[in-house]
Amino acid sequence: MLDLSRICRALILSASAAAAVRAQAPSRLIVFEPGHFHATLLQKEMYPELDRRVTVYAPLGPELLDYLNRVSLFNARAVNPTAWELDIHTAPDTLPAMLREKRGNIVVFSGRNRGKIDRIQASLDAGLHVLADKPWIINADELPKLEAVLDAAPRKGLAAYDIMTERYEVTSQVQRALVSLADVFGRQVAGDAANPGVRAVSVHHIMKAVAEVPLRRPVWFFDVEDYGEGLADVGTHPVDLIQWTLFPGQVLDYRKEIRMLSGRHEAVRISREQFAKVTGAAEFPASFAAHLREGALDYFCNNYIAYTLRGVHVKLDVLWKWEAAPGTGDVYEAAFQGTRARVELRQGAAEKYIPEVYVVPDAAARTEVFAALDRAMPQLAKQFPGITAVHSATDAQLRIPAALRLGHEEHFARVAQHFFQYVKSPAAMPAWERSYMLAKYYVTTQGVALARK
């Protein structure tokens, strides 16, 4: 049970914490219906760009209470407490009220995915900057709306940005840096359907703890028409990382440079007991009837796709499982095949389920690749202080210092800080960012459409 009195006490700004916050901040945050825990992770720390007072628009219910509980824990923690003050509005017409009252200049969306693109468009029309959690769209027929939003924001002098936290994972950054080293990696191999140039697997878990608090999923999380299938939602991250690694800073044309080859999906069976444990709802809602079988829910959240990006064959699996085994967690593994070596991100038992980066040279080029890697290490160490390479008979592991491993929850602050630069100067957002979003959502929504056929 949530202790509402404790939450309220923790949300009252203490004098000592207030002293650490700028008295006059240029921007003020609006949080709209924070149904996903990512909204709270953006508030895990304070930002000099933001006023401490945040306006929240959300109906009264378990999702709002979960959000308040998490923010109160940030405010009350012993080390580096936050100092958020929350102005909470629970009127039933949350969107019209938010747009009408405009109690800030930046709105954060981290809730229901169905209709999110319409809420983003309405916010831009009202003159608000938008920082929105993925996904912005979950259906292929929404792509024109996404394109219109991305065109409208710069015309209005506004920033519209989605939260791609995994670009700030150090192992992904190291993999990207290695793929760019021609003497080590060579050129990206195009591959074919049987042997793609890029392979990636992303595994997430339904039952988990976030910021040391057991995660409560909203009922609509299990409605694929509302939340989206796995590829449409968490699949945005690996799709983004693949294009970000292969073609850094380059404008992509999704209409000409992406070809979808195949897509299929599978269901994870969720028992009534599991559903109750993670949502707090004792029964499946009537709207789930079409997906119920023998008293359990067929949750279509696992996707398998193949596509080409500028001719490079990509195979991607996006999977959900109920709960991670003890000592493990969410997984992202990826392999990029070059003409001289393969650069792999592994996270298996040999790595103690911690992501690690390896260079695997072609046998004929092993001596040359290892020598080139050693020559490149001083330059890599400027970007990743303390990184070293340890050779074995067949590969080299990049040893990354613990100080560089921030963790998923800390990545949200990095995204926010990057976004604030665009708020100050919307014109500074590069053209490749817009093209990446269109390419990414083309792949995810078309992949789901192929699976449903």
C-alpha positions, 0 to 999 in steps of 0.5 A: 500500500502506498503511504499517501501522507509520506508521499505528500511530506516528501513532495514538500520542497525542503529549504536545503534542497531548494537552495540547490535549485536555480531561483529563476529557470528558463523552462518549466515542465508539464508532465502529461498522464505519466502512465509509464515509469520513464516519466519519473526517470526523467525526474531522477535528478534536477536540471539547471534548465528547469524550474523545480515546479512541475505541473502534472495533468493526469486522472486520479488513479493507480498510474498517477499514485505510482508516479507520485510515489516514485518522485517522492522517493527521489525527493526524500532520498538521503544522497543527492535528493531532488527538489521537485514541487508538483502542481497536480491537476486531475480534471477529466479533460486533461488534454484540453486543460493542459493545452488551454492553461499552458503552465509550462513550455515543455510537455513530457509524454510517457503514457498510452501510445495509441493517439500519442502522435495526435497529442504531440501535434496538438501540443506543438500547435499550442506552442509547446516543446515536446519530449516524448517517450517512444513510440510516437506511432505504433501503426504504419498508417500514422507515418504521415502524421509523424512526418507532418509533426517533424516538419511543423516543429522547426517551422514553429521554432519548437523542439520535438524529440523522442527519448532514445536512451540507448545511444548513451549506453557506453557499450553501444558507443564503443561498438559504434566507434569500432565499426567506424575504424576502417583498419579494424572493421573494414567495410560493412558487409551487406550479407544476404537473407541467410547471413545478414550483415547485422544481427541483433536481439533485444530481450525485455522483461515484464516483471521487474524493479525500477529505481528499486521499486517493483514495477506496476504495469498499467492494464493497457500495457497488455493491449497491443492495439493501445501499447503496440507490439514489442517491435513497435515499442521497445524495438525502436531502440535496436532499430535506432542503434543499428542505423546510428552505428552504420551511418552516423550523422547521415540523412536516410531516405526511408522511402528509397533506402529501406526494404522490408523482407519479412516479419512474424510475431509470437505470443507470450502466455500471461496467466491470470495470476501473473496479470494480477501480480503486475497490474493489480487487476484481479481479472482480464478486462472484457476487451481482451476476450479475443486474445484469451485462451484457456484462461490465459492471455496471448500477449503478442509482444515478440517480433522477428523481422528482416530488412535491408538498410542501404543494401545491408541485410539486418535481422532483428529479434525483439522479445519479451519474457515474464521475468529475468533469472536471478542475476540477469536482466534485460539483454541487448546483443548485436553483431556487425560484420565487416570485411576485416572483423566482426564487432560484437556486443555480447551479454551472456553467461560468459560475460556474467550477463553484463554487456561487453564489446568484442572484436572478432577478426577474420582468421586471415587478417587477425594479426593485422586487425589486432595491430590496428586495434592496438594503434587505435586504443590511444584515440579510443581512450580519449573518448572512453578514458581507461578503456583497454583491449585484451587479446585472446587467440580468436578475439579481443575484448574491450575492457570498459571501466565501471565509471563509464557504465552509467546504467539505463536509469541514468541515461534519461538525464543525458537525453534530457540535457541533449534535448535542452540544447534543442529547446534553446536553439530548435534550428540546431537539431540536425537533419539526420535526426529527423530522417532517423525518426522516420526510418526507425518508425517505418521499420517498426510499424511496417514490421508489425504490419508484415507480422499481422498479415 
